[in-house]
Structure formats: C-alpha cells, structure tokens
Amino acid sequence: MVEKWPFSFRMGEFSSRLEKYGKAERAELPICAMWELRLTKTGTELLQLAYPAEFAAGAQSAVTTCLRIDPNEKVTLITDRATEQIAASIGEQLAARGCEWNAFLLEDLASRPLIDMPQAVLADMETSHVSIFAVQVQQNELKSRMQMTDVVNRRRMRHAHMVNITPEIMCQGMRADFNLVDRLSQQVLDRVKKATRIRATTAAGTDITAEMNPGYKWFKTSGIISPEKWGNLPGGECFTSPGEVNGRFVVDGVVGDWLCARYGLLAATPLTIEIAQNRIVSCSSENKALEADFWAYTHTDENSDRVGEFAIGTNLGVERVIGNILQDEKFPGIHIAFGNPYGEHTGAPWRSGTHIDVVGLGFNIWLESEAGEEQIMREGRFLIAA
C-alpha cells in the first residue's frame, strides 16, 4: 500500500502543523509521520522563500488565466532545488486562491537523474484536479515524465508542463497575453485542420513538405489549458502528428531535451536534417559533437528517428529564441519533433520512448487544401490576425 504524504496548505494554515512536535517527539515518530513532517517543512520553506517580484505576473497568469484554478480544487505542485524560487511564486498564487495544494521537491524523494517518478508524487496526483511540473530536467528522465503524464491523460487533469522554466521565461513568455495567443491559435487551428499538405521554407535552407493524415487530430495548446490536452507553459502552438514529411529542415534555432542546455542557440552552427518518408536520412553540422549527440538520441529506439510532431508556434509574446526549448518552440514559425507522437491525443498508432523538438527561424508557410493554397506566414510574421 502506498502511503499518502501530503502537505496541504490553505491561507494561514501552513506554518502551524510543524510546531506540534518537539525534537524528542519527532525522533519517536513512525517513518510515515516523519515523511509528513519532512514534506510539510519543505512546503513551509517554499512559501517562505523570497523570489524576484518580476515572477509574480507570470505566476498569476499560470494559476488564474492558464489553469483557471478554482478554490475548491486540489493541485499537485512538483519542483526541484534549481527551480524552487519559481515554484515559490506559483505557490504563493495557489495560497492566494485558497485552494488545497500539495508540493513535492524531487531531490527530497529520489536521487537525480530520476529513473522513475516518485510514487508519492504519482499517488498525490490521483486525487488532484490540476498538476504543475516546474523542474530543470536531466538527461534520461523522459521516462519519469511520461509516467507523470500517463496519470494526467488517464484522469484528464489540467496539467502545466514547465520543463526547464527560467527567470527569463517567467519575465517574457509567461507574461504574454494568453487570451490573444488563444485567439490567434484558434485562427491557425481552423485553417490547418482543413489542410491536406503544408509546405514551409526559410532563408537558411529549410524546404519541407508535410502530408497531413486526416485520421490524426490537430490540437491547440495556447496556454489556456483544458482537460482535453495538457500543455506546456508558456503555451502557444498548434500541433499534430503528420502523415509523412519529406525535405530538409535547417535547425538554426534550438534542439530540445537535454541537448538544448548543452548546445544553446544554433545560429552560428546550424544542424541540417534530411528527411525522407518521415525518417531521418542524415544530419550534419559544423559542430560535430552536436551532430553526434543528435544522431545518437534519434536512434535510441526504432521510432526515435521518425517525425512524430508537426507544429506551428503562436506565442506573439515570444520575440526571439533564447536557447530554452520550453519557450522557443512557441516562437512563431514551425517546429517538428522526432519520436513520441503523443498518440493518445493525435491518434498516431505508434510510440517511442524519446521525443526531441527542433526549431527553425524565419518561416514562410503555405497551407494547401481542397479550397486552394493560402500563405499564413511570411519571413516569420503571421499574415492572419488574432
């Protein structure tokens, strides 16, 4: 049986529970009670932790605009040592809403990199309406995150995925007008759902054609998160799993997962990927370490080299790429991902244990449908209004 070790707080309650035991009594407590004390102490420290005032607007946007958390709901907040100031700003907003919320610091529960998501986190999510994951991820932790999102998908939770969130993102992408982003995303969604083919080019050399599969579903993750599909924050994209992609994709923005932190912005050393029948044929870059790491990552399993996601970024508040995939994939333009196609949402019948996004810059995008051809972006600027 899994013990439930929550540290739930409402305004005015969080500082009192730890004081009921002195040091002598704590030494004699059973392990489950000691875990409750330990987690309660962690939560108390989180709420007492100072954070830059500039985080407040982004945290409020996450809690009230994006997740629309009701005071009667329960929330699971997951963070780590590196991100605890951002989590503190979110925690303060949760406390202000008056909702019940449980917080978990990953390093208190397991060693990093995680092999599995700690059972205490997964157990708490089983009784929550909303979850927030604000963590700096490490290499080979994707499996643990997929365990978490399996619970989210099964229970149809509203989930904010804030992987590798940074102070810069809190002060830029998270301060976007997400209602405006949602309106633009809906305009894009209405058009791409009718498209049979999407063609895209860039001055850097990208020239790809994506054939759409009418059996696969498009999704809008604009930052306004619903039970239908969990979303990254900051949000702002429309995505699907494509039928087949062919051509050349020049990554002069960023690559995803742990490679993003290692290699950062790629304008000086782009990665060129040749794609045929939805599979990577070759990749090349002047940065040979990047080339080797990307090739190894996309050949982890039998579908790691397969285009699993085709997406259009729609966050008008993101003015430039910054070397962080969480925000950069929302930059207006196209990004694709190799690996897991989120089949539980898109309908794609295959799966992969990996997923890595690649972002290009300055796109021209044309949608082809039975009604004809429409250009929706020129040199990185949308030609449709929100």
DRENDO-1510 file (C-alpha; in Angstrom, 1 decimal, always signed):
<recs>
REC; n; res; u; v; w
REC; 1; MET; +0.0; +0.0; +0.0 .
REC; 2; VAL; +1.3; +3.5; -0.9 .
REC; 3; GLU; +1.3; +6.0; +2.0 .
REC; 4; LYS; -0.2; +9.4; +1.2 .
REC; 5; TRP; +2.3; +12.0; +2.4 .
REC; 6; PRO; +0.7; +15.4; +1.5 .
REC; 7; PHE; +1.5; +18.8; +2.8 .
REC; 8; SER; -1.7; +20.6; +2.0 .
REC; 9; PHE; -1.9; +24.3; +2.7 .
REC; 10; ARG; -4.6; +26.9; +2.9 .
REC; 11; MET; -4.0; +30.5; +3.8 .
REC; 12; GLY; -3.0; +30.9; +7.4 .
REC; 13; GLU; -2.5; +27.1; +8.0 .
REC; 14; PHE; +0.9; +26.2; +6.5 .
REC; 15; SER; +3.2; +27.4; +9.3 .
REC; 16; SER; +1.4; +25.7; +12.2 .
REC; 17; ARG; +1.5; +22.0; +11.6 .
REC; 18; LEU; +5.2; +21.5; +12.2 .
REC; 19; GLU; +5.1; +23.1; +15.6 .
REC; 20; LYS; +3.1; +20.4; +17.2 .
REC; 21; TYR; +6.1; +18.2; +17.6 .
REC; 22; GLY; +9.3; +18.9; +19.5 .
REC; 23; LYS; +12.7; +17.3; +18.5 .
REC; 24; ALA; +12.3; +14.5; +21.1 .
REC; 25; GLU; +8.8; +13.5; +19.9 .
REC; 26; ARG; +9.9; +13.7; +16.2 .
REC; 27; ALA; +12.6; +11.1; +16.9 .
REC; 28; GLU; +10.0; +8.6; +18.0 .
REC; 29; LEU; +7.5; +9.2; +15.2 .
REC; 30; PRO; +6.9; +6.3; +12.7 .
REC; 31; ILE; +8.5; +6.7; +9.2 .
REC; 32; CYS; +5.3; +7.7; +7.5 .
REC; 33; ALA; +4.7; +10.6; +10.0 .
REC; 34; MET; +8.3; +11.7; +9.7 .
REC; 35; TRP; +7.8; +11.9; +5.9 .
REC; 36; GLU; +4.7; +14.1; +6.5 .
REC; 37; LEU; +6.8; +16.3; +8.7 .
REC; 38; ARG; +9.6; +16.4; +6.2 .
REC; 39; LEU; +7.3; +17.3; +3.4 .
REC; 40; THR; +5.5; +19.9; +5.5 .
REC; 41; LYS; +8.8; +21.5; +6.3 .
REC; 42; THR; +9.6; +21.6; +2.6 .
REC; 43; GLY; +6.3; +23.2; +1.8 .
REC; 44; THR; +6.7; +25.8; +4.5 .
REC; 45; GLU; +10.1; +26.7; +3.3 .
REC; 46; LEU; +8.8; +27.0; -0.2 .
REC; 47; LEU; +6.2; +29.5; +0.8 .
REC; 48; GLN; +8.7; +31.5; +2.9 .
REC; 49; LEU; +11.3; +31.6; +0.2 .
REC; 50; ALA; +12.0; +35.0; -1.3 .
REC; 51; TYR; +11.7; +35.4; -5.1 .
REC; 52; PRO; +12.1; +38.2; -7.6 .
REC; 53; ALA; +9.0; +40.4; -7.7 .
REC; 54; GLU; +9.1; +40.1; -11.5 .
REC; 55; PHE; +7.9; +36.5; -11.3 .
REC; 56; ALA; +4.6; +37.4; -9.8 .
REC; 57; ALA; +2.8; +38.4; -13.0 .
REC; 58; GLY; +3.8; +35.1; -14.8 .
REC; 59; ALA; +2.9; +33.0; -11.8 .
REC; 60; GLN; -0.5; +34.7; -11.5 .
REC; 61; SER; -1.1; +34.2; -15.2 .
REC; 62; ALA; -0.3; +30.5; -14.8 .
REC; 63; VAL; -2.7; +30.0; -11.9 .
REC; 64; THR; -5.6; +32.2; -12.9 .
REC; 65; THR; -5.5; +32.6; -16.7 .
REC; 66; CYS; -3.9; +29.4; -18.0 .
REC; 67; LEU; -5.1; +26.8; -15.4 .
REC; 68; ARG; -8.1; +28.7; -14.1 .
REC; 69; ILE; -7.8; +27.0; -10.7 .
REC; 70; ASP; -10.9; +27.1; -8.6 .
REC; 71; PRO; -10.6; +27.5; -4.7 .
REC; 72; ASN; -12.4; +24.2; -4.4 .
REC; 73; GLU; -9.9; +22.2; -6.5 .
REC; 74; LYS; -6.7; +20.4; -5.4 .
REC; 75; VAL; -3.3; +20.9; -7.0 .
REC; 76; THR; -0.1; +18.9; -7.1 .
REC; 77; LEU; +3.0; +21.2; -7.5 .
REC; 78; ILE; +6.2; +19.4; -8.4 .
REC; 79; THR; +9.6; +21.2; -8.4 .
REC; 80; ASP; +13.3; +20.8; -7.7 .
REC; 81; ARG; +16.1; +22.7; -5.9 .
REC; 82; ALA; +17.1; +24.6; -9.1 .
REC; 83; THR; +13.5; +25.9; -9.7 .
REC; 84; GLU; +12.3; +26.5; -6.2 .
REC; 85; GLN; +12.1; +30.3; -6.4 .
REC; 86; ILE; +9.8; +30.0; -9.4 .
REC; 87; ALA; +7.8; +27.3; -7.6 .
REC; 88; ALA; +7.6; +29.7; -4.6 .
REC; 89; SER; +6.0; +32.3; -6.8 .
REC; 90; ILE; +3.4; +29.8; -8.0 .
REC; 91; GLY; +2.9; +28.5; -4.5 .
REC; 92; GLU; +2.0; +32.0; -3.3 .
REC; 93; GLN; -0.6; +32.3; -6.0 .
REC; 94; LEU; -2.1; +29.0; -5.1 .
REC; 95; ALA; -2.3; +30.0; -1.5 .
REC; 96; ALA; -3.9; +33.3; -2.6 .
REC; 97; ARG; -6.6; +31.3; -4.4 .
REC; 98; GLY; -7.3; +29.4; -1.2 .
REC; 99; CYS; -7.2; +26.0; -2.9 .
REC; 100; GLU; -5.7; +22.8; -1.4 .
REC; 101; TRP; -2.3; +22.1; -2.8 .
REC; 102; ASN; +0.5; +19.6; -2.2 .
REC; 103; ALA; +4.1; +20.4; -3.1 .
REC; 104; PHE; +7.0; +18.0; -3.8 .
REC; 105; LEU; +10.7; +18.7; -4.1 .
REC; 106; LEU; +12.1; +15.9; -6.2 .
REC; 107; GLU; +15.5; +15.8; -4.5 .
REC; 108; ASP; +13.7; +15.0; -1.2 .
REC; 109; LEU; +12.1; +11.9; -2.8 .
REC; 110; ALA; +14.8; +10.4; -5.1 .
REC; 111; SER; +18.2; +10.8; -6.5 .
REC; 112; ARG; +18.7; +12.6; -9.9 .
REC; 113; PRO; +18.5; +11.9; -12.7 .
REC; 114; LEU; +15.2; +10.2; -12.0 .
REC; 115; ILE; +14.7; +6.6; -13.0 .
REC; 116; ASP; +11.0; +6.7; -12.2 .
REC; 117; MET; +8.7; +9.5; -11.0 .
REC; 118; PRO; +8.5; +9.1; -7.2 .
REC; 119; GLN; +5.5; +7.2; -6.1 .
REC; 120; ALA; +4.5; +9.9; -3.6 .
REC; 121; VAL; +4.0; +12.3; -6.5 .
REC; 122; LEU; +2.0; +9.9; -8.6 .
REC; 123; ALA; -0.2; +8.9; -5.6 .
REC; 124; ASP; -1.0; +12.6; -4.8 .
REC; 125; MET; -1.9; +13.2; -8.5 .
REC; 126; GLU; -4.5; +10.5; -8.2 .
REC; 127; THR; -6.6; +12.9; -6.1 .
REC; 128; SER; -5.8; +16.2; -7.8 .
REC; 129; HIS; -7.6; +18.2; -10.4 .
REC; 130; VAL; -4.5; +20.1; -11.5 .
REC; 131; SER; -0.8; +19.4; -11.6 .
REC; 132; ILE; +2.1; +21.8; -12.2 .
REC; 133; PHE; +5.6; +20.5; -13.1 .
REC; 134; ALA; +8.3; +23.2; -12.7 .
REC; 135; VAL; +11.6; +21.4; -12.9 .
REC; 136; GLN; +15.0; +21.5; -14.6 .
REC; 137; VAL; +15.1; +18.2; -16.3 .
REC; 138; GLN; +18.2; +16.0; -16.6 .
REC; 139; GLN; +19.4; +13.5; -19.1 .
REC; 140; ASN; +17.4; +10.3; -19.4 .
REC; 141; GLU; +14.5; +11.5; -17.3 .
REC; 142; LEU; +11.9; +11.3; -20.1 .
REC; 143; LYS; +10.5; +8.0; -18.8 .
REC; 144; SER; +9.7; +9.5; -15.4 .
REC; 145; ARG; +7.9; +12.4; -17.1 .
REC; 146; MET; +5.9; +10.1; -19.2 .
REC; 147; GLN; +4.8; +8.2; -16.1 .
REC; 148; MET; +3.5; +11.5; -14.8 .
REC; 149; THR; +1.7; +12.5; -18.0 .
REC; 150; ASP; +0.1; +9.0; -18.1 .
REC; 151; VAL; -1.7; +9.8; -14.9 .
REC; 152; VAL; -2.6; +13.2; -16.3 .
REC; 153; ASN; -4.0; +11.7; -19.5 .
REC; 154; ARG; -5.9; +8.9; -17.7 .
REC; 155; ARG; -7.5; +11.2; -15.2 .
REC; 156; ARG; -8.0; +14.1; -17.7 .
REC; 157; MET; -6.2; +16.6; -15.4 .
REC; 158; ARG; -5.3; +20.1; -16.3 .
REC; 159; HIS; -1.5; +19.9; -16.3 .
REC; 160; ALA; +1.0; +22.7; -16.8 .
REC; 161; HIS; +4.3; +21.4; -18.0 .
REC; 162; MET; +7.0; +23.9; -17.2 .
REC; 163; VAL; +10.1; +21.9; -18.1 .
REC; 164; ASN; +13.3; +24.0; -17.7 .
REC; 165; ILE; +11.4; +27.1; -16.8 .
REC; 166; THR; +13.8; +30.0; -16.2 .
REC; 167; PRO; +13.6; +33.6; -14.8 .
REC; 168; GLU; +13.9; +34.9; -18.3 .
REC; 169; ILE; +10.8; +32.9; -19.4 .
REC; 170; MET; +8.9; +33.9; -16.3 .
REC; 171; CYS; +9.5; +37.6; -17.3 .
REC; 172; GLN; +8.9; +37.1; -21.0 .
REC; 173; GLY; +6.9; +34.2; -22.4 .
REC; 174; MET; +4.8; +33.8; -19.2 .
REC; 175; ARG; +3.8; +37.4; -19.4 .
REC; 176; ALA; +2.2; +37.1; -22.8 .
REC; 177; ASP; -1.5; +37.9; -23.3 .
REC; 178; PHE; -2.6; +34.3; -23.4 .
REC; 179; ASN; -6.2; +35.3; -24.4 .
REC; 180; LEU; -4.7; +36.9; -27.5 .
REC; 181; VAL; -2.5; +33.9; -28.1 .
REC; 182; ASP; -5.5; +31.7; -27.8 .
REC; 183; ARG; -7.4; +33.7; -30.4 .
REC; 184; LEU; -4.5; +33.5; -32.9 .
REC; 185; SER; -4.1; +29.8; -32.2 .
REC; 186; GLN; -7.8; +29.2; -33.0 .
REC; 187; GLN; -7.4; +31.0; -36.3 .
REC; 188; VAL; -4.4; +28.8; -37.1 .
REC; 189; LEU; -6.2; +25.7; -35.9 .
REC; 190; ASP; -9.3; +26.4; -38.1 .
REC; 191; ARG; -7.1; +26.5; -41.1 .
REC; 192; VAL; -4.6; +23.7; -40.5 .
REC; 193; LYS; -7.5; +21.2; -39.8 .
REC; 194; LYS; -8.6; +21.7; -43.4 .
REC; 195; ALA; -5.1; +21.4; -44.9 .
REC; 196; THR; -4.0; +18.3; -46.8 .
REC; 197; ARG; -0.5; +19.5; -47.2 .
REC; 198; ILE; +1.7; +22.1; -45.6 .
REC; 199; ARG; +4.8; +23.5; -47.2 .
REC; 200; ALA; +7.5; +25.6; -45.5 .
REC; 201; THR; +10.8; +27.3; -46.4 .
REC; 202; THR; +13.3; +29.5; -44.8 .
REC; 203; ALA; +16.2; +31.7; -46.0 .
REC; 204; ALA; +18.6; +29.3; -44.1 .
REC; 205; GLY; +17.6; +26.4; -46.4 .
REC; 206; THR; +14.6; +24.7; -44.9 .
REC; 207; ASP; +12.4; +23.3; -47.6 .
REC; 208; ILE; +9.9; +20.7; -46.3 .
REC; 209; THR; +6.5; +19.3; -47.3 .
REC; 210; ALA; +4.2; +17.6; -44.8 .
REC; 211; GLU; +1.4; +15.5; -46.0 .
REC; 212; MET; -1.4; +15.5; -43.4 .
REC; 213; ASN; -3.2; +12.3; -42.2 .
REC; 214; PRO; -6.9; +13.0; -42.0 .
REC; 215; GLY; -7.2; +10.4; -39.3 .
REC; 216; TYR; -4.9; +12.3; -36.9 .
REC; 217; LYS; -6.1; +15.1; -34.8 .
REC; 218; TRP; -4.8; +18.7; -34.5 .
REC; 219; PHE; -4.5; +20.3; -31.1 .
REC; 220; LYS; -4.3; +23.8; -29.9 .
REC; 221; THR; -2.2; +24.4; -26.8 .
REC; 222; SER; -2.4; +28.1; -26.5 .
REC; 223; GLY; -1.6; +28.4; -22.8 .
REC; 224; ILE; -5.3; +28.1; -21.9 .
REC; 225; ILE; -5.1; +24.5; -20.5 .
REC; 226; SER; -8.1; +22.2; -20.6 .
REC; 227; PRO; -8.6; +18.5; -19.6 .
REC; 228; GLU; -8.6; +17.6; -23.3 .
REC; 229; LYS; -4.8; +18.1; -23.5 .
REC; 230; TRP; -2.2; +19.1; -21.0 .
REC; 231; GLY; +0.1; +21.9; -22.2 .
REC; 232; ASN; +3.5; +23.5; -21.8 .
REC; 233; LEU; +3.7; +26.8; -20.1 .
REC; 234; PRO; +4.4; +29.2; -21.7 .
REC; 235; GLY; +1.9; +28.0; -24.3 .
REC; 236; GLY; +1.3; +28.9; -27.8 .
REC; 237; GLU; +1.2; +26.2; -30.6 .
REC; 238; CYS; -1.0; +24.1; -32.8 .
REC; 239; PHE; +0.3; +20.6; -33.4 .
REC; 240; THR; -0.5; +17.2; -34.8 .
REC; 241; SER; +1.3; +14.1; -35.9 .
REC; 242; PRO; +2.0; +14.3; -39.7 .
REC; 243; GLY; +1.2; +11.6; -42.2 .
REC; 244; GLU; +4.6; +12.0; -44.0 .
REC; 245; VAL; +7.3; +14.7; -44.0 .
REC; 246; ASN; +9.9; +15.0; -46.7 .
REC; 247; GLY; +12.7; +17.5; -47.3 .
REC; 248; ARG; +15.4; +19.4; -45.5 .
REC; 249; PHE; +14.9; +21.1; -42.1 .
REC; 250; VAL; +17.6; +23.5; -41.0 .
REC; 251; VAL; +17.7; +24.0; -37.3 .
REC; 252; ASP; +19.1; +27.5; -36.8 .
REC; 253; GLY; +17.1; +28.0; -33.6 .
REC; 254; VAL; +17.5; +25.2; -31.0 .
REC; 255; VAL; +17.2; +21.5; -30.4 .
REC; 256; GLY; +15.2; +20.1; -27.5 .
REC; 257; ASP; +15.5; +17.9; -24.4 .
REC; 258; TRP; +18.9; +17.9; -22.7 .
REC; 259; LEU; +20.7; +18.9; -25.9 .
REC; 260; CYS; +19.2; +22.4; -25.6 .
REC; 261; ALA; +21.1; +23.2; -22.4 .
REC; 262; ARG; +24.3; +21.7; -23.8 .
REC; 263; TYR; +24.3; +23.5; -27.2 .
REC; 264; GLY; +22.0; +26.5; -26.8 .
REC; 265; LEU; +21.4; +28.8; -29.8 .
REC; 266; LEU; +22.4; +27.3; -33.1 .
REC; 267; ALA; +22.5; +30.3; -35.4 .
REC; 268; ALA; +26.3; +30.1; -35.8 .
REC; 269; THR; +26.4; +26.3; -36.2 .
REC; 270; PRO; +23.0; +25.1; -37.6 .
REC; 271; LEU; +22.0; +21.5; -37.7 .
REC; 272; THR; +20.8; +20.3; -41.2 .
REC; 273; ILE; +18.4; +17.3; -41.2 .
REC; 274; GLU; +17.5; +15.4; -44.3 .
REC; 275; ILE; +14.1; +13.7; -44.0 .
REC; 276; ALA; +12.6; +11.1; -46.3 .
REC; 277; GLN; +9.3; +9.3; -45.8 .
REC; 278; ASN; +9.1; +10.7; -42.2 .
REC; 279; ARG; +12.5; +9.3; -41.2 .
REC; 280; ILE; +15.9; +11.0; -40.7 .
REC; 281; VAL; +18.2; +10.1; -43.6 .
REC; 282; SER; +21.2; +12.2; -42.4 .
REC; 283; CYS; +22.1; +15.2; -40.3 .
REC; 284; SER; +25.1; +17.5; -40.4 .
REC; 285; SER; +26.6; +20.4; -38.6 .
REC; 286; GLU; +30.0; +22.1; -38.2 .
REC; 287; ASN; +29.5; +21.3; -34.5 .
REC; 288; LYS; +30.4; +17.6; -34.7 .
REC; 289; ALA; +29.5; +17.0; -31.1 .
REC; 290; LEU; +26.0; +18.3; -31.7 .
REC; 291; GLU; +25.7; +16.2; -34.8 .
REC; 292; ALA; +26.8; +13.0; -32.9 .
REC; 293; ASP; +24.6; +13.6; -29.9 .
REC; 294; PHE; +21.5; +14.4; -32.1 .
REC; 295; TRP; +22.1; +11.3; -34.2 .
REC; 296; ALA; +22.5; +9.1; -31.1 .
REC; 297; TYR; +19.4; +10.5; -29.5 .
REC; 298; THR; +17.3; +10.0; -32.6 .
REC; 299; HIS; +18.4; +6.4; -32.9 .
REC; 300; THR; +17.6; +5.3; -29.3 .
REC; 301; ASP; +14.7; +3.1; -30.4 .
REC; 302; GLU; +13.1; +2.0; -33.6 .
REC; 303; ASN; +10.9; +5.2; -33.9 .
REC; 304; SER; +13.3; +7.8; -32.4 .
REC; 305; ASP; +14.1; +9.0; -35.9 .
REC; 306; ARG; +10.5; +9.3; -37.0 .
REC; 307; VAL; +8.7; +12.6; -37.3 .
REC; 308; GLY; +6.1; +12.4; -34.5 .
REC; 309; GLU; +5.1; +16.0; -34.2 .
REC; 310; PHE; +4.5; +18.8; -36.7 .
REC; 311; ALA; +3.7; +22.2; -35.0 .
REC; 312; ILE; +3.2; +25.9; -35.6 .
REC; 313; GLY; +4.3; +28.2; -32.8 .
REC; 314; THR; +1.8; +31.0; -32.0 .
REC; 315; ASN; +3.0; +32.9; -28.9 .
REC; 316; LEU; +3.2; +36.5; -30.0 .
REC; 317; GLY; +4.8; +37.4; -26.7 .
REC; 318; VAL; +8.0; +35.5; -27.6 .
REC; 319; GLU; +10.1; +37.9; -29.5 .
REC; 320; ARG; +13.2; +35.8; -30.0 .
REC; 321; VAL; +14.7; +32.4; -29.3 .
REC; 322; ILE; +16.7; +32.3; -26.1 .
REC; 323; GLY; +18.1; +28.8; -26.0 .
REC; 324; ASN; +15.3; +27.1; -24.0 .
REC; 325; ILE; +13.0; +24.8; -25.8 .
REC; 326; LEU; +10.1; +25.3; -23.4 .
REC; 327; GLN; +9.7; +28.8; -24.7 .
REC; 328; ASP; +11.5; +28.6; -28.1 .
REC; 329; GLU; +9.1; +26.0; -29.6 .
REC; 330; LYS; +6.3; +28.6; -29.1 .
REC; 331; PHE; +8.2; +31.2; -31.2 .
REC; 332; PRO; +6.1; +32.0; -34.3 .
REC; 333; GLY; +7.1; +29.5; -37.0 .
REC; 334; ILE; +7.4; +25.8; -37.4 .
REC; 335; HIS; +9.0; +23.2; -35.2 .
REC; 336; ILE; +8.9; +19.4; -35.7 .
REC; 337; ALA; +9.8; +16.7; -33.2 .
REC; 338; PHE; +11.3; +13.2; -33.7 .
REC; 339; GLY; +10.0; +10.4; -31.6 .
REC; 340; ASN; +6.8; +10.0; -29.5 .
REC; 341; PRO; +3.8; +11.3; -31.5 .
REC; 342; TYR; +1.5; +11.8; -28.4 .
REC; 343; GLY; -0.7; +9.1; -30.0 .
REC; 344; GLU; -3.1; +9.2; -27.0 .
REC; 345; HIS; -4.1; +12.6; -28.3 .
REC; 346; THR; -3.2; +12.7; -32.0 .
REC; 347; GLY; -4.3; +9.2; -32.8 .
REC; 348; ALA; -1.0; +8.1; -34.3 .
REC; 349; PRO; -0.8; +4.3; -33.6 .
REC; 350; TRP; +2.9; +4.1; -32.9 .
REC; 351; ARG; +5.1; +5.1; -29.9 .
REC; 352; SER; +8.6; +6.0; -29.0 .
REC; 353; GLY; +10.4; +6.4; -25.7 .
REC; 354; THR; +12.1; +9.6; -26.9 .
REC; 355; HIS; +10.9; +13.0; -28.1 .
REC; 356; ILE; +13.1; +15.8; -29.3 .
REC; 357; ASP; +12.0; +19.1; -30.9 .
REC; 358; VAL; +13.9; +21.1; -33.4 .
REC; 359; VAL; +13.2; +24.8; -34.1 .
REC; 360; GLY; +13.9; +26.9; -37.2 .
REC; 361; LEU; +13.6; +30.6; -37.8 .
REC; 362; GLY; +12.0; +33.0; -40.3 .
REC; 363; PHE; +9.5; +30.7; -41.9 .
REC; 364; ASN; +7.3; +31.0; -45.0 .
REC; 365; ILE; +4.3; +28.7; -44.6 .
REC; 366; TRP; +1.7; +27.7; -47.1 .
REC; 367; LEU; -1.4; +25.6; -46.4 .
REC; 368; GLU; -2.9; +23.5; -49.3 .
REC; 369; SER; -6.5; +22.3; -49.1 .
REC; 370; GLU; -9.4; +21.5; -51.4 .
REC; 371; ALA; -10.2; +25.2; -51.4 .
REC; 372; GLY; -6.7; +26.1; -52.8 .
REC; 373; GLU; -3.5; +27.5; -51.3 .
REC; 374; GLU; -3.1; +30.1; -48.5 .
REC; 375; GLN; +0.1; +31.6; -47.2 .
REC; 376; ILE; -0.2; +32.2; -43.4 .
REC; 377; MET; +3.3; +33.3; -42.6 .
REC; 378; ARG; +6.0; +35.3; -44.5 .
REC; 379; GLU; +9.5; +35.6; -43.1 .
REC; 380; GLY; +8.4; +34.7; -39.6 .
REC; 381; ARG; +5.3; +37.0; -39.4 .
REC; 382; PHE; +1.8; +35.8; -39.4 .
REC; 383; LEU; -0.4; +37.0; -42.3 .
REC; 384; ILE; -3.6; +36.2; -40.3 .
REC; 385; ALA; -4.9; +38.4; -37.4 .
REC; 386; ALA; -6.0; +37.3; -34.0 .
</recs>
